[in-house]
Amino acid sequence: MNNKAKLCAGQRLYDPIWVKLKYEDKQLYILKPDVKNGCDETTHPSFPAYERNAVIPVMETFPVEQETDSSIVVNWTKFFTEPIEGVDPFNSKTQPGRNIPSLNKILAVNAHGNHLEVSVQYGYEGATAPFLTTIRKSLSLLPEQRMTPRLHDARVGYDFVQNRRFQLASPGIESQNLITRFRLTPAPEDQQKYLRGKKVKPMQPIVFYVDDAFPESWKKAIKEGICEWNKAFEAIGFRDVMVAKTYAEAGKGFDPDAIDVNCFRYVVSDFPNAMGKHWCDPRTGEILQADVLFYSNVISLLQKWYFLQTAAYNPLAREKTLPESVMKRLIRYAAAHEVGHCLGLEHNFRASYAYATEDLRRPDFAAEYGTTASIMDYARFNYVAQPGDRVTEVFPPYLGVYDYYAIRVGYAYLPKEKAKTITQWVDEKQQDPMYLYGRMNPSVVPVDPSVQNSDIGNDPVASSTYGIRNLQRIITELPRWNKGANNPFEGMPADYKDLQSYYFSYMERVIPLIGGLYSFEERRRNEERKTVPVAGKESERAVDFLLDELLDGYRFLTSEAVQQYAGNQTETLVKQQKQVLDKILSSIVLEHIAQTQAQTGFTYARLLDKVSNRLFAVKDADVLTRNLQQNYLIRLNELLDSKTPTYYDVLLLPVVVDHLTEIKKELELTPDLWTNYLKLKIK
């Protein structure tokens, strides 16, 4: 099968579904309850009215074939041998062809504890030949004794389940999102010891089984990454919470595909990736099983990042083959990050903004704090430090200050669950940037300049400036580092196109500052978020930086020496510069300016004047600058011709019209072939 969907063995694509069984009139019904809505007041006089409007849909029906006083027998074969929407892993995009029922059959059935594991063969009509795959279907009883749920506070990054409860005594709906977490409690005999501040073992540790297929050199690093979280659990009174064993250490009869087993799986693939996932009891948020999928090629991605971000001052990053000590460090870091997701934690993209950019150039600070306040960030490595700074600790921390705090908020044992206690813990930290959380909304330009992917430091302009300087040094010094190669990138962890892409990514991290808004979570996600505008002078500084790079800074990528091995890059650079320019004038940036210009003084007119004054002041413009000029006018015309008006058009478009008129007047002062052409681009 052409595996375009990047599926892999052992992967669970969808969360298990919650079902209930109901026996009535010689029929067994599989019901699919509403996992988000409910009502606990079953004895209230109004409950029948709620029940009439909350009918549980029937998913499947099976006739009862045999019945005794204590049991019934049904034939569930079709439940296992036929694809069922919402249960089977394939969908319209990933299904390998039309299912062939005659090839479907049960391969094995195993029951242990409260779980039933059934392995099924499915047959599909592929493009050229039949395709067989093995599917594992599991039935698992949810815990009879429910875990005490913990309310979600949106200021701390936990995954959550939605929980709406209808209140009949005082009509209304109570919305309570519940964080996802493992059940972690002291044994009854240790509770008082725990409450006196003594460290105790949990009643049930969290065990991860590491795939025996991993290279031997990786296994130790992965185990260390899993157990890294024990430091955070020890800080809240639990020891030996995280346990890591290989499949072989699990003993005879171990089943890595069982629904109640946490595994760290090895995926042999050219796709460089890793992911940590969990599934939980929808009633409480209790995590019942978690998996990490760790792809064999992820090490190449880690090495590429390590090279591009630190090679300018870190000789170890220049090696074609990573030293084993560095490779283990990278694997351990990636393993700990993915296990964090398994524990319920989301990415915290604000964590790296907790550090002052200049502090990242200090060896003592970098050694103590790494590059970010949380391993759950995408901070990566220290691209801010410069040659001569003597920084040697270039990595993110295994666990950051925020991670210890998040584990306390999610996992500290409370004999009686009190939402006020958790809220107080979070309230106490909201003035300290080390503890702030930021989730990133998907958009062309990040909504908040302090919540970005793969950035470090609290000054995007300075951080990007330092990052670009390091790229310039790599381009300059690489022929010396890789002597004898016709192409200095030959055999290195990254190539020229990777470096070029990094250059433009550093530029794009500055764009959210333009008219930007810092946005902070309130306690609940359904509350309005607090926003603070970026100062007008910071918007000005961001625009100046971007124009400097667009008009001149890029030239190290097109030097004569570079063109000898990379070829002419004009077409590629034109496209990438256009992307940056379009993002400067994107709908998100323009909307933010509309919201903030009265407070900051950074207006549409100021933005457009700064851009045009620089773009059209260039004498004897080369092909790259000419394309910038042309693309700028095209983008302004697109704003005027938009078929989907926005609320801020009444503020923006009159400024655009006036601005284009002024540009045309300026062009008329210096008529030539090029300026005459540009005038035709102005409507």
C-alpha positions as CSV (number, residue, x, y, z in Angstrom):
1,M,0.0,0.0,0.0
2,N,1.2,3.5,-0.7
3,N,1.4,4.8,2.8
4,K,0.7,8.5,2.1
5,A,-1.2,8.8,5.4
6,K,2.0,7.8,7.3
7,L,0.2,5.0,9.2
8,C,2.3,2.6,11.3
9,A,1.9,-0.6,13.2
10,G,0.5,-0.2,16.7
11,Q,-0.9,3.2,16.0
12,R,-4.3,4.2,17.4
13,L,-5.7,6.8,15.1
14,Y,-8.8,7.7,17.1
15,D,-9.9,7.7,20.7
16,P,-11.8,4.7,21.8
17,I,-15.6,5.2,21.9
18,W,-17.6,4.9,25.1
19,V,-20.5,2.4,24.8
20,K,-23.1,1.0,27.2
21,L,-24.9,-2.3,26.9
22,K,-28.6,-2.7,27.4
23,Y,-30.6,-5.9,27.5
24,E,-34.2,-5.7,26.6
25,D,-36.8,-8.0,24.8
26,K,-34.3,-10.7,23.8
27,Q,-32.0,-8.0,22.2
28,L,-28.7,-6.7,23.3
29,Y,-28.2,-3.1,22.4
30,I,-24.9,-1.2,22.1
31,L,-25.7,2.3,23.0
32,K,-23.4,5.3,22.4
33,P,-23.8,7.8,25.3
34,D,-23.2,11.5,25.0
35,V,-19.7,11.9,26.4
36,K,-20.0,15.7,26.8
37,N,-23.4,16.3,28.4
38,G,-25.2,14.7,31.3
39,C,-27.3,15.1,34.4
40,D,-26.5,13.7,37.8
41,E,-29.7,14.6,39.6
42,T,-31.5,11.3,38.8
43,T,-33.8,11.6,41.8
44,H,-35.0,15.1,41.0
45,P,-38.7,15.4,39.9
46,S,-37.7,17.0,36.7
47,F,-35.3,14.2,35.7
48,P,-37.9,12.4,33.5
49,A,-38.2,15.5,31.4
50,Y,-34.4,15.6,31.0
51,E,-34.4,11.9,30.1
52,R,-37.0,12.3,27.4
53,N,-34.8,14.7,25.6
54,A,-31.6,12.8,26.1
55,V,-32.3,9.5,24.4
56,I,-29.1,7.5,23.9
57,P,-28.7,6.4,20.3
58,V,-28.3,2.8,19.4
59,M,-25.1,1.8,17.7
60,E,-25.7,-1.9,17.1
61,T,-28.3,-4.5,18.0
62,F,-27.6,-8.2,18.5
63,P,-30.3,-10.9,19.1
64,V,-29.8,-13.0,22.2
65,E,-29.2,-16.6,21.3
66,Q,-29.1,-18.2,24.7
67,E,-30.0,-17.0,28.2
68,T,-29.6,-18.2,31.8
69,D,-30.4,-16.7,35.1
70,S,-27.0,-15.0,35.3
71,S,-25.9,-14.6,31.6
72,I,-26.9,-14.1,28.0
73,V,-25.1,-15.3,24.9
74,V,-25.0,-13.2,21.7
75,N,-23.0,-13.7,18.5
76,W,-20.8,-10.6,18.2
77,T,-18.8,-11.9,15.2
78,K,-19.8,-9.2,12.9
79,F,-18.8,-6.6,15.4
80,F,-15.3,-7.8,15.0
81,T,-15.2,-8.9,11.4
82,E,-16.9,-6.0,9.8
83,P,-15.7,-2.4,9.6
84,I,-17.6,-0.1,12.0
85,E,-17.5,3.6,11.6
86,G,-15.9,5.2,14.7
87,V,-14.2,2.0,15.7
88,D,-12.0,1.0,12.8
89,P,-8.8,2.9,12.1
90,F,-9.3,3.6,8.4
91,N,-11.3,6.5,7.0
92,S,-12.0,7.8,3.5
93,K,-8.5,9.1,3.2
94,T,-6.6,6.2,4.7
95,Q,-8.6,3.2,3.6
96,P,-6.4,1.1,1.3
97,G,-9.4,0.1,-1.0
98,R,-12.8,-1.6,-0.9
99,N,-13.2,-4.1,1.9
100,I,-13.5,-7.7,0.8
101,P,-15.7,-9.5,3.4
102,S,-14.6,-13.0,2.4
103,L,-11.0,-12.1,3.6
104,N,-12.1,-10.8,7.0
105,K,-11.6,-13.2,9.9
106,I,-10.8,-13.4,13.6
107,L,-7.2,-14.4,14.2
108,A,-7.0,-14.5,18.0
109,V,-9.0,-13.7,21.1
110,N,-7.5,-13.0,24.5
111,A,-9.2,-12.0,27.7
112,H,-7.4,-10.7,30.8
113,G,-8.8,-8.7,33.7
114,N,-11.5,-6.3,32.5
115,H,-10.2,-6.4,28.9
116,L,-11.0,-8.4,25.8
117,E,-8.5,-8.3,23.0
118,V,-9.4,-9.5,19.5
119,S,-7.1,-9.6,16.5
120,V,-8.9,-9.4,13.2
121,Q,-7.7,-9.8,9.6
122,Y,-9.2,-7.4,7.1
123,G,-8.9,-7.7,3.4
124,Y,-9.1,-4.9,0.9
125,E,-9.1,-4.7,-2.9
126,G,-6.0,-2.6,-3.5
127,A,-4.9,-0.8,-6.7
128,T,-3.0,-3.8,-8.0
129,A,-3.6,-6.7,-5.6
130,P,-5.6,-7.6,-2.5
131,F,-4.2,-6.0,0.7
132,L,-4.3,-7.7,4.1
133,T,-4.0,-5.9,7.4
134,T,-4.4,-6.9,11.0
135,I,-6.6,-4.8,13.2
136,R,-6.8,-5.0,17.0
137,K,-10.2,-4.5,18.5
138,S,-10.5,-4.2,22.3
139,L,-13.3,-4.1,24.8
140,S,-12.5,-2.6,28.1
141,L,-14.7,-2.0,31.2
142,L,-14.3,1.5,32.5
143,P,-13.2,1.8,36.2
144,E,-16.1,0.9,38.5
145,Q,-14.7,3.4,41.1
146,R,-14.4,6.7,39.2
147,M,-11.3,8.8,39.7
148,T,-12.0,12.1,41.3
149,P,-11.8,14.6,38.4
150,R,-9.8,17.8,38.5
151,L,-11.2,21.0,36.9
152,H,-9.3,22.4,34.0
153,D,-7.8,25.9,34.5
154,A,-7.0,27.3,31.0
155,R,-4.0,29.1,32.4
156,V,-2.1,25.7,32.7
157,G,-1.6,23.6,29.6
158,Y,-3.5,20.3,30.1
159,D,-5.6,18.4,27.6
160,F,-9.1,18.2,28.8
161,V,-12.5,16.5,28.3
162,Q,-15.6,18.6,28.0
163,N,-18.2,18.1,30.7
164,R,-21.5,19.9,30.7
165,R,-24.0,19.0,33.5
166,F,-27.6,20.0,33.4
167,Q,-28.7,21.4,36.8
168,L,-32.4,20.6,37.6
169,A,-32.6,22.1,41.1
170,S,-31.6,25.5,39.7
171,P,-32.1,25.2,35.9
172,G,-29.0,25.9,33.9
173,I,-25.9,24.3,32.5
174,E,-22.7,23.9,34.4
175,S,-19.7,23.7,32.1
176,Q,-16.7,22.0,33.7
177,N,-13.8,20.9,31.6
178,L,-11.8,18.1,33.3
179,I,-8.1,17.7,32.8
180,T,-6.7,14.4,31.5
181,R,-4.3,12.8,34.0
182,F,-3.3,9.4,35.3
183,R,-4.8,8.4,38.7
184,L,-2.1,9.0,41.2
185,T,-2.8,8.5,44.9
186,P,-0.9,7.2,47.9
187,A,-1.8,3.8,49.3
188,P,-4.4,4.2,52.1
189,E,-1.7,3.3,54.7
190,D,0.6,6.0,53.3
191,Q,-1.9,8.9,53.1
192,Q,-1.1,10.5,56.5
193,K,2.6,10.1,55.8
194,Y,2.2,11.9,52.5
195,L,0.2,14.7,54.1
196,R,3.0,15.1,56.6
197,G,5.4,15.8,53.7
198,K,7.0,12.4,53.5
199,K,7.7,11.0,50.0
200,V,5.7,7.8,49.3
201,K,5.2,5.5,46.4
202,P,1.9,5.7,44.5
203,M,-0.6,3.0,44.8
204,Q,-0.2,2.5,41.1
205,P,2.9,3.6,39.2
206,I,2.9,4.7,35.6
207,V,4.7,2.0,33.6
208,F,6.0,2.5,30.1
209,Y,7.2,-0.4,28.0
210,V,10.0,0.4,25.6
211,D,10.0,-1.5,22.3
212,D,12.8,-4.1,22.0
213,A,13.3,-3.0,18.3
214,F,15.0,0.2,19.3
215,P,18.8,0.3,18.8
216,E,20.5,-0.6,22.0
217,S,22.2,2.8,22.2
218,W,18.7,4.5,22.2
219,K,17.0,2.4,24.9
220,K,18.9,3.8,27.9
221,A,18.2,7.4,26.7
222,I,14.5,6.7,26.2
223,K,14.2,5.1,29.6
224,E,16.0,8.1,31.1
225,G,13.6,10.5,29.3
226,I,10.6,8.6,30.6
227,C,11.9,8.6,34.2
228,E,12.9,12.3,34.0
229,W,9.4,13.1,35.1
230,N,10.1,11.4,38.4
231,K,11.8,14.6,39.5
232,A,8.6,16.6,39.1
233,F,6.6,13.9,40.9
234,E,9.1,13.8,43.8
235,A,8.6,17.5,44.2
236,I,4.9,16.8,45.0
237,G,5.6,13.9,47.4
238,F,5.6,10.8,45.1
239,R,8.7,8.7,44.4
240,D,9.1,6.0,41.7
241,V,6.0,7.1,39.8
242,M,7.5,6.6,36.3
243,V,8.8,3.1,35.6
244,A,10.4,2.2,32.3
245,K,10.9,-1.4,31.1
246,T,11.7,-3.0,27.8
247,Y,9.2,-5.5,26.3
248,A,11.7,-8.3,27.2
249,E,11.7,-7.1,30.8
250,A,7.9,-7.3,30.9
251,G,8.0,-11.1,30.9
252,K,6.4,-13.9,29.1
253,G,2.9,-13.3,27.6
254,F,3.4,-9.5,27.4
255,D,1.1,-8.0,24.8
256,P,2.2,-4.5,23.7
257,D,-1.0,-4.0,21.8
258,A,-3.3,-4.5,24.7
259,I,-5.6,-1.5,25.4
260,D,-4.3,-1.1,29.0
261,V,-0.5,-1.1,28.2
262,N,1.6,2.1,27.8
263,C,4.2,1.6,25.1
264,F,7.1,3.6,23.7
265,R,7.0,2.2,20.1
266,Y,9.7,2.2,17.4
267,V,8.5,3.1,13.9
268,V,10.9,2.4,11.1
269,S,10.1,5.1,8.6
270,D,11.7,7.9,6.5
271,F,9.1,10.2,8.0
272,P,10.9,12.2,10.8
273,N,8.4,12.5,13.6
274,A,7.5,11.5,17.1
275,M,4.2,11.8,18.9
276,G,2.7,11.0,22.4
277,K,-1.0,10.3,22.7
278,H,-3.3,9.1,25.4
279,W,-6.9,8.1,25.9
280,C,-9.0,8.6,28.9
281,D,-12.2,7.9,30.8
282,P,-14.6,10.4,29.3
283,R,-16.5,10.6,32.6
284,T,-13.5,11.8,34.7
285,G,-10.5,12.5,32.4
286,E,-8.5,9.6,33.9
287,I,-5.8,8.6,31.4
288,L,-6.2,4.8,31.0
289,Q,-3.5,4.2,28.4
290,A,-0.8,6.2,26.5
291,D,1.6,5.5,23.7
292,V,4.6,7.2,22.1
293,L,5.3,6.6,18.5
294,F,9.0,7.3,17.9
295,Y,10.1,7.3,14.3
296,S,13.5,6.0,13.3
297,N,14.3,9.1,11.2
298,V,13.5,11.6,14.0
299,I,17.2,11.6,14.9
300,S,18.0,13.2,11.5
301,L,15.5,16.0,12.2
302,L,17.0,16.5,15.7
303,Q,20.5,16.6,14.2
304,K,19.5,19.1,11.5
305,W,18.0,21.5,14.2
306,Y,21.1,21.0,16.4
307,F,23.4,21.9,13.4
308,L,21.5,24.9,12.1
309,Q,20.9,26.4,15.5
310,T,24.3,25.9,17.2
311,A,27.0,25.0,14.7
312,A,28.2,28.6,14.5
313,Y,29.8,28.3,18.0
314,N,29.4,24.6,18.9
315,P,32.0,22.3,17.2
316,L,30.1,19.2,18.2
317,A,27.2,20.2,16.0
318,R,29.5,20.3,12.9
319,E,30.1,16.6,13.0
320,K,28.7,14.5,10.2
321,T,28.0,11.8,12.7
322,L,26.8,12.9,16.0
323,P,28.9,11.9,19.1
324,E,27.0,9.2,21.0
325,S,26.8,11.5,24.1
326,V,25.0,14.2,22.0
327,M,22.7,11.7,20.2
328,K,21.6,10.2,23.6
329,R,20.9,13.8,24.9
330,L,18.7,14.5,21.9
331,I,16.8,11.3,22.2
332,R,16.3,11.7,25.9
333,Y,15.0,15.2,25.3
334,A,12.6,14.1,22.6
335,A,11.4,11.1,24.7
336,A,10.7,13.3,27.8
337,H,8.7,15.8,25.6
338,E,6.5,13.1,24.2
339,V,5.9,11.4,27.5
340,G,4.8,14.8,28.8
341,H,1.9,14.6,26.3
342,C,1.2,11.1,27.5
343,L,0.8,12.6,31.0
344,G,-1.8,15.0,29.7
345,L,0.3,18.1,29.1
346,E,-0.2,20.3,26.0
347,H,2.5,22.3,24.2
348,N,3.4,25.5,26.1
349,F,4.6,27.8,23.3
350,R,4.9,30.8,25.7
351,A,7.6,29.1,27.9
352,S,10.6,30.2,25.9
353,Y,9.4,33.9,26.1
354,A,10.0,33.7,29.8
355,Y,13.7,34.2,29.2
356,A,15.4,37.5,28.3
357,T,17.1,37.1,24.9
358,E,20.4,38.5,26.3
359,D,20.3,36.0,29.2
360,L,20.6,33.2,26.7
361,R,24.1,34.5,25.8
362,R,25.2,34.0,29.4
363,P,27.0,30.7,30.1
364,D,25.7,30.5,33.7
365,F,22.1,31.2,32.8
366,A,22.1,28.7,29.9
367,A,23.7,26.1,32.1
368,E,21.0,26.5,34.8
369,Y,17.9,27.1,32.7
370,G,18.5,25.9,29.2
371,T,16.5,27.5,26.4
372,T,13.0,27.5,27.8
373,A,11.0,27.2,31.0
374,S,9.2,24.1,29.7
375,I,10.2,20.9,27.9
376,M,6.6,21.1,26.4
377,D,7.7,24.1,24.4
378,Y,9.1,23.8,20.8
379,A,12.1,25.9,21.9
380,R,14.8,23.5,20.5
381,F,18.4,24.7,20.9
382,N,20.2,27.9,21.7
383,Y,20.4,29.8,18.4
384,V,20.9,33.1,20.2
385,A,24.3,32.5,21.7
386,Q,27.2,33.8,19.7
387,P,30.8,32.8,19.0
388,G,32.8,34.1,21.9
389,D,29.9,33.9,24.5
390,R,31.4,30.7,25.9
391,V,27.9,29.0,26.1
392,T,28.3,25.3,26.2
393,E,24.8,24.2,27.4
394,V,22.8,24.6,24.2
395,F,19.8,22.3,25.0
396,P,16.4,22.8,26.4
397,P,16.1,21.6,30.0
398,Y,15.0,18.1,30.6
399,L,12.3,19.6,32.8
400,G,11.8,23.3,33.2
401,V,10.4,25.4,36.0
402,Y,7.0,25.4,34.4
403,D,6.9,21.6,34.1
404,Y,7.4,21.1,37.9
405,Y,4.5,23.6,38.4
406,A,2.2,22.0,35.9
407,I,2.7,18.5,37.5
408,R,1.8,20.0,40.8
409,V,-1.3,21.6,39.5
410,G,-2.4,18.4,37.7
411,Y,-1.2,15.6,40.0
412,A,-0.7,16.8,43.6
413,Y,-2.8,14.7,45.8
414,L,-5.7,16.4,47.7
415,P,-7.7,14.2,50.1
416,K,-10.7,16.3,49.2
417,E,-10.6,17.8,45.7
418,K,-10.9,21.6,46.1
419,A,-11.0,23.7,42.9
420,K,-10.2,26.8,45.0
421,T,-6.9,25.3,46.1
422,I,-5.8,24.6,42.5
423,T,-7.0,28.1,41.5
424,Q,-5.0,29.7,44.3
425,W,-1.8,27.8,43.2
426,V,-2.2,29.2,39.7
427,D,-3.2,32.7,40.8
428,E,0.1,32.9,42.8
429,K,2.2,32.4,39.7
430,Q,0.5,34.6,37.2
431,Q,2.9,37.5,37.6
432,D,5.9,35.4,36.9
433,P,6.7,34.7,33.2
434,M,8.3,31.4,34.1
435,Y,4.9,30.0,34.9
436,L,2.8,31.4,32.1
437,Y,1.1,29.2,29.5
438,G,0.3,30.0,25.9
439,R,-1.5,27.9,23.3
440,M,-1.0,28.7,19.7
441,N,-3.9,29.2,17.4
442,P,-3.5,27.9,13.8
443,S,-3.1,30.8,11.5
444,V,-0.9,32.2,8.7
445,V,0.8,34.5,11.2
446,P,0.9,33.6,15.0
447,V,-1.7,35.7,16.8
448,D,0.6,36.4,19.8
449,P,4.3,37.3,19.3
450,S,5.1,35.6,22.7
451,V,3.4,32.3,21.6
452,Q,5.3,30.9,18.6
453,N,6.8,27.7,17.4
454,S,10.5,27.1,17.8
455,D,11.4,30.6,19.0
456,I,13.5,31.5,22.1
457,G,13.9,34.7,24.0
458,N,11.6,37.5,24.8
459,D,12.8,39.9,22.1
460,P,12.0,38.4,18.7
461,V,13.9,41.1,16.8
462,A,17.1,40.5,18.8
463,S,16.7,36.7,18.8
464,S,16.2,36.6,15.1
465,T,19.1,39.0,14.5
466,Y,21.4,36.7,16.5
467,G,20.0,33.6,14.7
468,I,20.7,35.1,11.3
469,R,24.3,36.1,12.3
470,N,24.8,32.4,13.2
471,L,23.5,31.3,9.8
472,Q,25.9,33.8,8.1
473,R,28.8,32.3,10.1
474,I,27.8,28.8,9.0
475,I,27.7,29.8,5.4
476,T,31.1,31.5,5.7
477,E,32.9,28.9,7.7
478,L,31.4,25.7,6.3
479,P,34.0,25.3,3.5
480,R,36.7,25.2,6.2
481,W,34.7,22.8,8.4
482,N,34.0,20.5,5.6
483,K,37.3,20.6,3.7
484,G,37.6,18.8,0.4
485,A,33.9,18.8,-0.5
486,N,32.8,20.4,-3.7
487,N,29.6,21.4,-1.9
488,P,30.4,22.4,1.7
489,F,27.0,21.0,2.8
490,E,27.9,17.5,1.4
491,G,27.3,14.9,4.1
492,M,26.4,17.5,6.7
493,P,23.2,17.3,8.8
494,A,21.5,20.0,6.8
495,D,21.7,21.4,3.3
496,Y,21.7,24.9,1.8
497,K,17.9,24.9,1.3
498,D,17.4,24.0,5.0
499,L,19.6,27.0,6.0
500,Q,17.8,29.3,3.6
501,S,14.4,28.2,5.1
502,Y,15.7,28.9,8.6
503,Y,16.7,32.4,7.5
504,F,13.1,33.2,6.4
505,S,11.7,31.5,9.5
506,Y,13.7,33.9,11.7
507,M,12.2,36.8,9.8
508,E,8.7,35.5,10.1
509,R,8.9,35.3,13.9
510,V,9.2,39.1,14.0
511,I,6.0,39.7,12.0
512,P,3.5,39.2,14.9
513,L,5.0,42.2,16.7
514,I,3.5,44.5,14.0
515,G,0.4,45.9,15.7
516,G,0.6,42.8,17.8
517,L,-1.5,41.6,20.8
518,Y,-0.2,39.6,23.7
519,S,-3.1,37.3,24.7
520,F,-3.4,35.6,28.1
521,E,-5.7,32.8,29.1
522,E,-8.4,33.4,31.7
523,R,-9.3,30.7,34.2
524,R,-11.8,29.0,32.0
525,R,-11.6,28.8,28.2
526,N,-15.1,30.2,27.8
527,E,-14.1,33.4,29.4
528,E,-12.7,36.4,27.5
529,R,-8.9,36.3,27.1
530,K,-7.0,39.3,28.4
531,T,-5.0,41.1,25.7
532,V,-2.2,43.7,25.9
533,P,-1.1,45.6,22.7
534,V,2.5,45.6,21.6
535,A,4.1,49.0,22.1
536,G,4.1,51.2,18.9
537,K,7.9,51.6,19.0
538,E,8.2,47.8,19.0
539,S,6.0,47.6,15.9
540,E,8.2,50.2,14.2
541,R,11.4,48.3,15.2
542,A,9.9,45.1,13.8
543,V,9.1,46.7,10.4
544,D,12.5,48.2,10.2
545,F,14.2,44.9,10.9
546,L,12.1,43.1,8.2
547,L,12.8,45.8,5.6
548,D,16.5,45.7,6.3
549,E,16.5,41.9,5.7
550,L,14.2,42.1,2.6
551,L,16.3,44.8,0.9
552,D,19.8,43.8,2.0
553,G,20.2,41.2,4.7
554,Y,19.5,38.2,2.4
555,R,22.6,38.8,0.3
556,F,24.8,36.3,2.2
557,L,22.6,33.6,0.6
558,T,23.4,34.7,-2.9
559,S,27.2,35.4,-2.8
560,E,29.3,34.3,-5.7
561,A,30.8,31.5,-3.5
562,V,27.3,30.2,-2.6
563,Q,26.1,30.3,-6.2
564,Q,29.0,28.0,-7.2
565,Y,27.4,25.1,-5.3
566,A,23.8,26.2,-4.8
567,G,23.1,27.7,-8.2
568,N,21.2,30.9,-8.9
569,Q,18.6,31.3,-6.1
570,T,16.8,34.4,-7.5
571,E,13.5,32.6,-8.2
572,T,13.4,30.9,-4.8
573,L,14.2,34.1,-3.0
574,V,11.6,36.1,-4.8
575,K,8.9,33.6,-3.7
576,Q,10.1,33.6,-0.1
577,Q,10.4,37.3,0.1
578,K,6.8,37.6,-1.3
579,Q,5.6,35.3,1.4
580,V,7.1,37.6,4.1
581,L,5.7,40.7,2.5
582,D,2.2,39.1,2.2
583,K,2.3,38.1,5.9
584,I,3.3,41.7,6.9
585,L,0.1,42.7,5.1
586,S,-1.9,39.7,6.2
587,S,-5.5,39.9,7.5
588,I,-4.3,39.0,11.0
589,V,-1.7,41.8,11.2
590,L,-4.2,44.3,9.7
591,E,-6.9,43.4,12.1
592,H,-4.6,43.8,15.1
593,I,-3.6,47.2,13.9
594,A,-7.3,48.2,13.8
595,Q,-7.6,47.0,17.4
596,T,-4.5,48.7,18.7
597,Q,-3.7,51.8,16.7
598,A,-5.7,54.1,18.9
599,Q,-3.7,52.9,21.9
600,T,-0.2,52.6,20.4
601,G,-0.1,55.2,17.7
602,F,1.1,52.6,15.2
603,T,-1.4,53.1,12.4
604,Y,-2.1,51.8,8.9
605,A,-0.6,54.9,7.4
606,R,2.5,54.5,9.4
607,L,3.0,50.9,8.3
608,L,2.4,51.6,4.6
609,D,4.6,54.7,4.7
610,K,7.5,52.9,6.3
611,V,7.3,50.1,3.7
612,S,6.9,52.2,0.6
613,N,9.5,54.8,1.7
614,R,12.1,52.0,1.9
615,L,10.9,50.0,-1.2
616,F,10.7,52.8,-3.6
617,A,13.7,54.8,-2.4
618,V,16.0,52.2,-3.9
619,K,17.9,53.5,-7.0
620,D,18.7,51.2,-9.8
621,A,16.6,48.4,-8.2
622,D,17.8,44.9,-8.9
623,V,15.4,42.0,-9.8
624,L,14.7,41.1,-6.2
625,T,13.8,44.6,-5.2
626,R,11.7,45.1,-8.3
627,N,9.7,42.0,-7.4
628,L,9.2,43.3,-3.9
629,Q,7.9,46.6,-5.3
630,Q,5.6,44.9,-7.7
631,N,4.3,42.4,-5.1
632,Y,3.7,45.2,-2.7
633,L,1.4,47.0,-5.2
634,I,-0.3,43.7,-6.1
635,R,-1.1,43.0,-2.4
636,L,-2.5,46.5,-1.9
637,N,-4.7,46.0,-4.9
638,E,-5.9,42.7,-3.5
639,L,-7.0,44.5,-0.4
640,L,-9.1,46.9,-2.5
641,D,-10.6,44.1,-4.6
642,S,-11.4,41.8,-1.7
643,K,-14.8,40.0,-2.1
644,T,-15.0,39.3,1.6
645,P,-15.1,42.7,3.4
646,T,-13.9,42.9,7.0
647,Y,-15.1,45.2,9.7
648,Y,-11.8,47.1,9.6
649,D,-12.0,47.9,5.9
650,V,-13.6,51.3,6.7
651,L,-10.4,52.1,8.5
652,L,-7.9,50.5,6.2
653,L,-9.1,51.0,2.6
654,P,-9.3,54.8,2.6
655,V,-5.6,54.8,3.8
656,V,-4.7,52.3,1.0
657,V,-6.3,54.4,-1.7
658,D,-4.5,57.6,-0.5
659,H,-1.3,55.7,-0.2
660,L,-1.4,54.4,-3.7
661,T,-2.2,57.9,-5.0
662,E,1.0,59.2,-3.3
663,I,3.1,56.4,-4.7
664,K,1.9,57.1,-8.2
665,K,2.8,60.8,-7.7
666,E,6.3,59.9,-6.6
667,L,6.7,57.5,-9.6
668,E,5.8,60.3,-12.0
669,L,8.7,62.3,-10.8
670,T,11.2,59.8,-12.1
671,P,9.7,58.4,-15.3
672,D,11.5,55.5,-16.9
673,L,10.6,52.1,-18.3
674,W,10.3,50.5,-14.8
675,T,8.4,53.3,-13.1
676,N,6.0,53.6,-16.0
677,Y,5.3,49.8,-15.6
678,L,4.7,50.2,-11.9
679,K,2.2,53.1,-12.5
680,L,0.1,50.7,-14.5
681,K,0.0,48.4,-11.5
682,I,-1.8,51.1,-9.4
683,K,-5.5,51.2,-9.8
